[in-house]
Amino acid sequence: MARVPTAVVAAALIAAVAPVTFGGSAAFAAPAMQAAVTTAEVGTVVQDGGPVAVPAGEEGAVALRFTASLPTGVQGPLTGVLRLPTTLTELAGSSPVSENVIRSTCSVDGVAYGECRWNMPYVHDMQDVDPPSLDLPTVTAAGTLAYTVTLDADASALALIDKEARVELKDSTGAVVARGTVGLDFVPGTPPPRLRGTVHARDAYGVLWRYEGTGDVTRPFAARKRVGGGWNAYTAVTPVRSARADGQGSLVARDRAGVLWYYAGTDDPSAPFAPRKRVGGGWNVYTALVGVGDGGLVARDKEGVLWRYEPGYGGVPFTPRQRVGGGWNTYTALTMNGAGDGVLGRDKDGALWKYERTGIIPGPPFEARQRVGGGWNIYTAIAGASDLGRDRNPDLVARDRNGKLWLYQGVRKPLPHGQYSLVPGPTRSVVGGGWNTYNLIF
């Protein structure tokens, strides 16, 4: 047990009376100051079972256990707090995490005390604030107290990444009677469905299948789900907003007569698309249609000229087209980047290029292209996707000639002036075989 001595000085006057003689002086023993030292002890907090890694995601709660040993003689109610060493800095006028980013329950010596409250103060206007903390339940003092705290964290808890937390227990006077540290770290967990990507594939019978991301790159897709039949009526299909596992994402599809149809996302993964709406005819003039992620799309005509359709308003899917430029026949494949921040194009030499969306309306839709890498002509299909892992970066899947599907995790490519671009990374991992059964992947 750790001991913190505190000196307390007590004055003790001891009088000794000497015999009195006439003509002499009265003799007394000199007063003596004797220091009596008492010791105020501070007990220990010891973690049970070693450090705990808390997944910031959909995994559910994990348990943090620790035992507090109190000094002899501590009485009355005890309060406690668990503090993280993180300092939360203001983000866009508010805390970077919400009060319920972590949900916790507490029990002491097997007695459940229900939900425990987290405090998430943040630095605003340079003022001093306490770090994030958890209020432990008020309990009766005992020689030892065994605490169990459950922690269920969502994805934004990664802002709290730390390796340990401090625990303090105080008596009714506010004096610390036990303290210690526990190993505690928030690690990436399975993202919620709204942050997980989805890939769609059409088979030879015209059935559209849905592959929702799991958040685990070692098995990136859950079992496929049937969306519906009749999709072989279309000669081109492209998302205009990235598909996600919670049913977000919209797309357009062109039929053989050149009519373009719009399918709005429903936010319902069991029925991800609303009934189609007719956009208009004449779309057979284009050899490629690609969404750019903001609800609009670009279309390449037979002469290689690229046209931009901005997202419309008031029930109109798109505004009148604007010419982007020529020379786009150099690309043998075009796909939306999974982040919805631009377009990826593979040229005739197999090099992959990224066109970053500017977001300027009206104005040029893309920044100057940047080269991602070579060797992409080994693939018969490429498709950008939202995050299929748990790093928040968009990913890409590519099918080779043998029908094997490969996953390229997205990375942040440095750009001048401290900026970066989200592009497919240089390494790949295999998803699985049999993807030659599909004639369209998006």
Rosetta blueprint (number, residue, H / E / L):
1 M L
2 A L
3 R E
4 V L
5 P L
6 T L
7 A L
8 V L
9 V L
10 A L
11 A L
12 A L
13 L L
14 I L
15 A L
16 A L
17 V E
18 A L
19 P L
20 V L
21 T L
22 F L
23 G L
24 G L
25 S L
26 A L
27 A L
28 F E
29 A L
30 A L
31 P L
32 A L
33 M L
34 Q L
35 A L
36 A L
37 V L
38 T L
39 T L
40 A L
41 E E
42 V L
43 G E
44 T E
45 V E
46 V E
47 Q E
48 D L
49 G L
50 G L
51 P L
52 V E
53 A E
54 V E
55 P E
56 A E
57 G L
58 E L
59 E L
60 G L
61 A L
62 V E
63 A E
64 L E
65 R E
66 F E
67 T E
68 A E
69 S E
70 L L
71 P L
72 T L
73 G L
74 V L
75 Q L
76 G L
77 P E
78 L E
79 T E
80 G E
81 V E
82 L E
83 R E
84 L L
85 P L
86 T L
87 T L
88 L L
89 T E
90 E L
91 L E
92 A L
93 G L
94 S E
95 S L
96 P L
97 V L
98 S L
99 E L
100 N L
101 V L
102 I E
103 R E
104 S E
105 T E
106 C E
107 S E
108 V E
109 D L
110 G L
111 V E
112 A E
113 Y E
114 G E
115 E E
116 C E
117 R L
118 W E
119 N E
120 M L
121 P L
122 Y L
123 V E
124 H L
125 D L
126 M L
127 Q L
128 D L
129 V L
130 D L
131 P L
132 P L
133 S E
134 L E
135 D E
136 L E
137 P E
138 T E
139 V E
140 T E
141 A L
142 A L
143 G L
144 T E
145 L E
146 A E
147 Y E
148 T E
149 V E
150 T E
151 L E
152 D E
153 A E
154 D L
155 A H
156 S H
157 A H
158 L H
159 A H
160 L H
161 I L
162 D L
163 K L
164 E E
165 A E
166 R E
167 V E
168 E E
169 L E
170 K E
171 D L
172 S L
173 T L
174 G L
175 A L
176 V E
177 V E
178 A E
179 R E
180 G E
181 T E
182 V E
183 G E
184 L E
185 D E
186 F E
187 V E
188 P E
189 G L
190 T L
191 P L
192 P L
193 P H
194 R H
195 L H
196 R L
197 G E
198 T E
199 V E
200 H E
201 A E
202 R E
203 D E
204 A L
205 Y L
206 G L
207 V L
208 L E
209 W E
210 R E
211 Y E
212 E E
213 G E
214 T L
215 G L
216 D L
217 V L
218 T L
219 R L
220 P L
221 F E
222 A L
223 A L
224 R L
225 K E
226 R E
227 V E
228 G E
229 G L
230 G L
231 W H
232 N H
233 A H
234 Y E
235 T E
236 A E
237 V E
238 T E
239 P E
240 V L
241 R L
242 S L
243 A L
244 R E
245 A L
246 D L
247 G L
248 Q L
249 G L
250 S L
251 L E
252 V E
253 A E
254 R E
255 D E
256 R L
257 A L
258 G L
259 V L
260 L E
261 W E
262 Y E
263 Y E
264 A L
265 G E
266 T L
267 D L
268 D L
269 P L
270 S L
271 A L
272 P L
273 F E
274 A L
275 P L
276 R L
277 K E
278 R E
279 V E
280 G E
281 G L
282 G L
283 W H
284 N H
285 V H
286 Y E
287 T E
288 A E
289 L E
290 V E
291 G E
292 V L
293 G L
294 D L
295 G L
296 G L
297 L E
298 V E
299 A E
300 R E
301 D E
302 K L
303 E L
304 G L
305 V L
306 L E
307 W E
308 R E
309 Y E
310 E L
311 P E
312 G L
313 Y L
314 G L
315 G L
316 V L
317 P L
318 F E
319 T L
320 P L
321 R L
322 Q E
323 R E
324 V E
325 G E
326 G L
327 G L
328 W H
329 N H
330 T H
331 Y E
332 T E
333 A E
334 L E
335 T E
336 M E
337 N L
338 G L
339 A L
340 G L
341 D L
342 G E
343 V E
344 L E
345 G E
346 R E
347 D E
348 K L
349 D L
350 G L
351 A L
352 L E
353 W E
354 K E
355 Y E
356 E E
357 R E
358 T L
359 G L
360 I L
361 I L
362 P L
363 G L
364 P L
365 P L
366 F E
367 E L
368 A L
369 R L
370 Q E
371 R E
372 V E
373 G E
374 G L
375 G L
376 W H
377 N H
378 I H
379 Y E
380 T E
381 A E
382 I E
383 A E
384 G E
385 A E
386 S L
387 D L
388 L L
389 G L
390 R L
391 D L
392 R L
393 N L
394 P L
395 D E
396 L E
397 V E
398 A E
399 R E
400 D E
401 R L
402 N L
403 G L
404 K L
405 L E
406 W E
407 L E
408 Y E
409 Q E
410 G E
411 V E
412 R E
413 K E
414 P E
415 L L
416 P H
417 H H
418 G H
419 Q L
420 Y E
421 S E
422 L E
423 V E
424 P E
425 G E
426 P E
427 T E
428 R E
429 S E
430 V E
431 V E
432 G E
433 G L
434 G L
435 W H
436 N H
437 T H
438 Y E
439 N E
440 L E
441 I E
442 F L
